[in-house]
Amino acid sequence: MFHKISTVKPLQNMLLFVEFRDGTELIYNAGTLPAQNEIFNELKNPELFAQVKVDTGGYGISWNDDIDLDGEEIWAYLHDVWKAMKNAVNAGLSTHGILDGGLGVERKAQFLYNFQQNQQEHAGWHLLWKIYQMHCFQ
């Protein structure tokens, strides 16, 4: 399966807004590309960077005949970002105690998550009660 790109827009600081045809959107950090291959050093020129376009068929993006990125590579970046975010959330939810830094701030991720879960459960019961009232007192 190919993840085809529908839109690409250059942003500041070598970031790209990329939208796939399935509606998935992400901000791609093209600033790391020069470290991967010296051809990407040319993208440090803001005028060239602004010329990014979606390739025919949506299979990738390009700036000129020599500089391009495959759509699957961009999709893999999205997967890596998602994995890092999930790991960070899981670490936050499973870590207790005081945050590093010497300010004595207590970790609150698990408390806030549990609070939100309880609020959603309460909202669900509240909605059912409202529906029951509307049905009974029509």
Secondary structure in CASP SS format (residue, H / E / C, confidence):
PFRMAT SS
TARGET T0000
AUTHOR 0000-0000-0000
METHOD secondary structure of the structure
MODEL  1
M C 1.00
F C 1.00
H C 1.00
K C 1.00
I E 1.00
S E 1.00
T E 1.00
V E 1.00
K E 1.00
P E 1.00
L C 1.00
Q H 1.00
N H 1.00
M H 1.00
L E 1.00
L E 1.00
F E 1.00
V E 1.00
E E 1.00
F E 1.00
R C 1.00
D C 1.00
G C 1.00
T C 1.00
E E 1.00
L E 1.00
I E 1.00
Y E 1.00
N E 1.00
A H 1.00
G H 1.00
T H 1.00
L H 1.00
P H 1.00
A H 1.00
Q H 1.00
N C 1.00
E H 1.00
I H 1.00
F H 1.00
N H 1.00
E H 1.00
L H 1.00
K H 1.00
N C 1.00
P H 1.00
E H 1.00
L H 1.00
F H 1.00
A C 1.00
Q C 1.00
V C 1.00
K E 1.00
V E 1.00
D C 1.00
T H 1.00
G H 1.00
G H 1.00
Y C 1.00
G E 1.00
I E 1.00
S E 1.00
W C 1.00
N C 1.00
D C 1.00
D C 1.00
I C 1.00
D E 1.00
L E 1.00
D E 1.00
G H 1.00
E H 1.00
E H 1.00
I H 1.00
W H 1.00
A H 1.00
Y H 1.00
L H 1.00
H H 1.00
D H 1.00
V H 1.00
W H 1.00
K H 1.00
A H 1.00
M H 1.00
K H 1.00
N H 1.00
A H 1.00
V H 1.00
N H 1.00
A H 1.00
G H 1.00
L H 1.00
S H 1.00
T C 1.00
H C 1.00
G C 1.00
I E 1.00
L C 1.00
D C 1.00
G C 1.00
G C 1.00
L C 1.00
G C 1.00
V C 1.00
E E 1.00
R C 1.00
K C 1.00
A H 1.00
Q H 1.00
F H 1.00
L H 1.00
Y H 1.00
N H 1.00
F H 1.00
Q H 1.00
Q H 1.00
N H 1.00
Q H 1.00
Q H 1.00
E H 1.00
H H 1.00
A H 1.00
G H 1.00
W H 1.00
H H 1.00
L H 1.00
L H 1.00
W H 1.00
K H 1.00
I H 1.00
Y H 1.00
Q H 1.00
M H 1.00
H H 1.00
C H 1.00
F C 1.00
Q C 1.00
END
